Amino acid sequence: MLYGYGGTILRLNLATGQITKMPTPEDLAKKFLGGRGFVAKILYDELPLGIDAFSPGNKVVMASGPLSGVFLPSAGKIEFGTKSPATGGYSDSNMGGHMAPELKYAGYDAVIIEGRAARPSLIVIDDDRVEIRDATRYWGQGSFATEKSLKKELGEDFQIATIGPAGEKLVRFACISHDFGRQAGRTGVGAVLGSKQVKAIAIRGTKSIPLADPAGAFKKGKEMYQAVFSKPGFKEWTPYGTAGVTDWVNEVGSFPTRNFQTGFFQKYKDIDGQTLREKIWINDKGCFSCPIPCGKYSKATVGGKEFYVEGPEYEAIALLGGNLLLKSIEEIAYANAVCDELGLDTISGGAVVSFALEAFEKGLISREEMGRDVAFGELDSVVYLLEKIAHRQGIGDLLAEGVKRAAEQLGGGADHFAIHVKGLELSGYEPRNAPAMLLSYLTADVGGPP
Amino acid sequence: MKLSAKNELCSGCRTCELVCALANFGENNPKLATLRVIGHFPAPGHYAVRVCTQCGECARVCPVDAIHLEDGVYKVHEDECIACMACVAACPEGVMFTHTSRSAPFKCTACGECIRYCPTGTLFDATGEIVTGR
């Protein structure tokens, strides 16, 4: 008996419609634990060498961990792994929210998605009942518009992951979205789901997770919650979330600014965690069983338009803020909301737009190719480019390939300001003053990591 | 003990649901909890926790008087319950629950564990007897 696990691995072949279940091997659990371990092991065993990320032979594996869904603080993340369309190598990306626990309550530790569906599809996992349904009516819709519609259709108690138009159009940095603001953002996992015509995955689970010693686990969980409550960081971290590091990163000169040309943004106090909290924050939004919680939910108005967005998180503040020279937290929040609905990773999305703006300044992209004038610091330019990219229209088709491939196409020295590692755009730390992050950039299997 | 919620503080982490099911049934399963966190997203962007107010409507509609008032708390006596589900339909807060693993509906027992481990202070005891562990 495997305690702490759902106990089953689910395999879906989208081409044949075949759905198979196998008991989670005890050996796999012992050696690879779950989450990233399961994802890496399954892909290593099953993916043919040299396969293209968008070919039907690629697979997407999603996995929960042995502590997901158990009464312990902050064990709520789910892992998605695949061969990356951004790097051409192994990749994984995780997200918080409520997917991992729900998968376990439905009785599964991992889901292996294979093949390519003949039409847009929705995967529904409702305890033992698993179905691949038609999702044609949702194709083309935004990430959260789809989630909202599916909650209405299936029930509020379903946990839902979706892709946006960018995933459908195979933008190499498209993300998977969930819970109106959580993303598996990196390495293009959303584009691989799009290549398989999977618009959404909906999960509902009602089972208990078997524990070897429920009373002992309850006691241990209480101790760990108490330990969290007693730490000074619990009170200091909570109000600002990840946005709270904006000041510190600027003060050490590591804040990506103007396509990584510098590591300091003059107006960083206008876009930091404190400003977020004072100006646009409306609610804290935590992931499952997380007492901290770092998630912030915001409401803002830009150009007379009122909108909601989770965050912005630090990475979005860095890549959509400093790196694009957007000057207010409201403008960053708006660009973030646009990325979310389109299904674009805010990190690579921001980095690709900043690359395009620099290429335009340097004359490597003409006004005619761009379709209009664009400039750093202009929200209008940023939104224009994000939409072009997500729909692969005009110059967006080239930019949807990511900075590495786009620079190769453009030539003229564009590779000198295409900021990436292994084809994955860097995250929110200009590494010359962040040596530990530099080491991570140099060595991470997924490329420029989160 | 009078369980109450300051919804504006809730972050939706559902720790209360986990704690409730463990305290009442010894099971790690939020679907066995006797309260629910409901999200209202994308707009207006907040959570609400549905909790039992011990109003007694469940006992009032029970045709076999299987729900008894004991020290201010309404308790379901499973051996007397005929599983007619009248109480589930009648509960004004939607917190009389059922689950395939249980023969009778179940509800809040006012144990107070959710209050002790709610990380945001959303859940509180209006009488002040049970206090947060934060």
Interface residues (C-beta under 8 A of the other chain):
Chain A: G69 V70 F71 H98 P101 Y105 F144 K148 E156 D179 F180 G181 G205 T206 K207 S208 I209 L211 P214 A215 A217 F218 G221 K222 Y225 Q226 V228 F229 I282 N283 D284 K285 G286 C287 F288 S289 C290 P291 I292 P293 G295 Y297 K299 Y308
Chain B: E8 L9 S11 G12 C13 R14 T15 L18 V19 A21 L22 A23 G26 E27 N28 N29 P30 K31 L32 I38 G39 F41 P42 A43 G45 H46 Y47 H99 T100 S101 Y117 P119 T120 G133 R134
